[in-house]
Amino acid sequence: MKSNGYAAPLRITPLYGGHSRDTRARMIEAAIEVFGSVGYDGATTRQLAERAKVNQAAIPYHFGGKRELYLAAAQAIADYMRSRIEPLIDQLRTAAADPVRHIDAVVMRFFQFIAGDEEPEAWTVFFVRCERDADDAFRIIYYQSVARFQAALIAEVAAATGRSPDDEDLKVRVAIVLGAISNFRTLRNVMLSSLGWDTFDAARKRTVEMAVRRLALAELLGIGADDPSIAHPPLGSASGVHPSPTA
């Protein structure tokens, strides 16, 4: 574990078999690091090849060119994020006896994923840079993962509160909550420095988790986290949740 709370890099799941599969995976991992570090315009095919320990001809051979490698790197991150977020979307869309508690539990699971330490720092750096550029790589990652969760959350909060999913105020509130959660990944060092902390230990994560929960409950559902009508089960509990006939 790194001192800032990030885990060792995950391996990209190869798309094809054999040596070609491993080479592509290694090139994508290297691309995420290089593009994240110096940006698309700053990265050269020489840098990309050297980081992946392949010759430069491997880039057009396996991907077609620098841009295609860049987008393949974004797609690899999007695929991983979607694999983690889709179960949360499925849970959101499952009918629950207590919609408020249900939404609360799923939002906190999303927070635990975003604020966790399973993903490599290079992925965060890559996403922050392409988000700033608002380019095709950003759109691949955002629309295939986070935007899907955002849309599902808007729909469920709308149903629980009797509002329209097209309500602009509701959309703004969801964006504020998800933006605040995302900051624990993209602005982790800012968060730590502003709090005078050097890392997020278990107790600090719990403190932050409760603050996020209060924000989410207040903004999305208009209630306080200490409301006595909310009896929170352990996160991830399936208590009170039943399959939806329309899911």
Secondary structure, DSSP 8 states (H G I E B T S, - for coil): --TTS--S------SSSHHHHHHHHHHHHHHHHHHHHHHHHH--HHHHHHHHTS-TTHHHHHTSSHHHHHHHHHHHHHHHHHHHHHHHHHHHTS-BSSHHHHHHHHHHHHHHHHTSS-S-HHHHHHHHHHHHHT-HHHHHHIIIIIHHHHHHHHHHHHHHHT--TT-HHHHHHHHHHHHHHHHHHHTHHHHHHHHT-SS--HHHHHHHHHHHHHHHIIIIIS--TT-TT-----TT--TTB---TT-
